[in-house]
Amino acid sequence: MRVYVIDSSAIFFRKRFYSNMVTVPEVIQEIKDEKSVDYLSIMELEVKMPDDECVNEVLEVAKQTGDIHKLSNTDIKLLALALTLKKEEKNPIIVTDDYSIQNVAINLHIETDSIVQTGISKAFKWVKVCKGCRRIVNDVGNGNICPICGSEVLLSRVK
C-alpha cells in the first residue's frame, strides 16, 4: 500500500489529490490562507507524529548531507514520519517540491514526488566553503566567518 506523506506545498498549490495521505501536525499549522484552509478541509488527510528514533536518524542523515542548514523543524518531522512509515513496512512517498527534503529522502531510500518543480535526479551534499580562500570549513565557531582568512563562509553544493 502506498502512503503519501504530504508537505505544505502540496496543499498551497492544490495540484495533487491522493488516497492514503498523511502529514505531521506542523504542516497543518503552516496552512493559514483561506483558500488553502478550504482545500485542506476537503482532503482526507491523516495527521500523525513520527517516531522519535526516526527524528534522530533524519537529523544524522541531514548533517551528513549538509541539508541540516536548510531544513525546518517541520521538514525534519515530515521526513521522520516517512521513515517511521517505511519501518512499518509501508511504501511512503513524500510529496514535496523542497529539494533539501528530496535530497535527504533519497539518502534514506524514500521515494519522492514533486508538485510543480522538477524533482532532483541524484543526491548531493552541502559543504561550507570560504568565499575568500575557497577552503572547505568544517568548524565555523564565530558565525559564518572563516577561521583561516576571516572571509564569509557560504553553503555550496557538491555532487
C-alpha positions in Angstrom: 0.0 0.0 0.0 1.4 3.4 -0.9 1.2 6.2 1.6 1.7 9.8 0.5 3.4 12.0 3.1 2.2 15.5 2.2 4.3 18.7 2.6 2.5 22.0 2.9 3.4 22.9 -0.7 1.0 20.2 -1.9 -1.8 22.0 -0.1 -0.7 25.5 -1.1 -0.5 24.6 -4.8 -3.6 22.4 -4.7 -2.2 20.4 -7.6 -2.4 16.8 -6.4 -5.0 14.7 -4.5 -4.0 11.3 -3.4 -5.6 8.5 -1.5 -3.8 7.4 1.7 -2.4 10.9 2.6 -0.7 11.6 5.9 1.2 14.6 7.3 2.6 15.9 10.6 0.8 18.5 12.8 3.4 21.1 12.0 2.3 21.1 8.3 -1.3 21.7 9.3 -0.1 24.7 11.4 1.5 26.2 8.4 -1.8 26.4 6.5 -3.2 29.9 7.1 -4.5 31.4 3.9 -8.3 31.0 3.3 -8.1 29.0 0.0 -5.6 26.5 1.4 -7.6 26.1 4.6 -10.7 25.4 2.4 -8.7 22.9 0.3 -7.4 21.2 3.5 -10.9 20.9 4.8 -11.9 18.6 1.9 -8.8 16.5 1.9 -8.9 13.1 3.6 -5.6 13.7 5.4 -4.4 11.7 8.4 -2.2 13.6 10.9 0.5 11.6 12.7 3.6 12.1 14.8 6.9 10.5 13.7 8.8 8.1 15.9 11.5 9.9 18.0 14.2 7.5 16.8 13.3 8.3 13.2 13.6 12.0 14.0 17.2 11.4 15.3 18.0 9.3 12.2 16.8 12.1 9.9 18.9 14.6 11.8 22.0 12.4 11.4 21.5 12.0 7.6 20.7 15.7 7.2 24.0 16.5 9.0 25.9 14.2 6.7 24.3 15.7 3.5 24.6 19.3 4.9 20.9 19.8 4.5 20.6 20.3 8.2 21.2 24.0 7.5 18.3 24.2 5.1 15.6 22.0 6.7 13.0 23.4 9.1 11.7 21.5 12.1 8.6 20.7 10.0 10.7 19.3 7.2 12.6 17.1 9.6 9.4 15.8 11.2 7.9 15.1 7.7 11.0 13.1 6.7 10.9 11.3 10.1 7.2 10.4 9.5 8.1 8.9 6.1 10.9 7.0 7.8 8.5 5.8 10.5 6.1 4.5 7.9 9.0 2.8 6.0 10.0 1.0 9.1 6.4 -0.1 9.5 6.9 -1.7 6.0 4.7 0.8 4.2 5.6 2.3 0.9 5.9 6.0 1.7 6.2 8.7 -0.9 7.0 12.2 0.2 5.1 14.8 -1.9 7.2 18.0 -1.9 9.0 20.5 -4.1 11.6 21.1 -1.5 15.0 20.0 -2.8 16.5 19.5 0.6 13.7 17.3 1.7 14.1 15.3 -1.6 17.8 15.0 -1.1 17.6 13.6 2.5 14.7 11.3 1.3 17.0 9.9 -1.5 19.7 9.3 1.2 17.1 7.5 3.3 15.9 5.5 0.3 12.4 7.0 0.4 10.7 7.9 -2.8 9.5 11.5 -3.6 7.0 13.0 -5.9 7.2 16.7 -6.9 4.3 19.0 -7.3 5.3 21.9 -9.6 9.1 21.8 -9.8 11.1 19.0 -11.5 12.4 16.8 -8.7 16.1 16.2 -8.1 17.6 13.3 -10.0 20.5 12.4 -7.8 21.7 13.0 -4.3 24.1 15.9 -3.4 26.0 17.2 -0.4 26.2 20.7 1.0 29.6 21.9 2.4 30.7 25.2 3.9 33.2 27.0 1.7 35.1 30.2 2.4 34.3 32.9 0.0 37.8 34.3 0.2 40.3 31.4 0.3 37.8 28.8 -1.1 38.7 26.2 1.6 36.1 23.8 2.9 35.5 24.8 6.5 34.2 22.2 8.9 34.0 24.2 12.1 32.7 27.8 12.0 32.8 28.8 15.6 32.2 32.6 15.1 29.0 32.6 13.0 29.9 32.3 9.3 33.4 33.6 9.3 36.4 31.5 8.0 38.9 30.8 10.8 41.7 30.9 8.2 41.3 34.2 6.4 38.3 35.9 8.1 36.0 35.9 5.0 32.4 34.9 4.9 31.6 31.2 4.7 28.8 30.1 2.4 27.0 26.8 1.7 28.0 25.2 -1.6 26.5 22.2 -3.2 28.8 19.3 -4.3 27.8 16.2 -6.2 
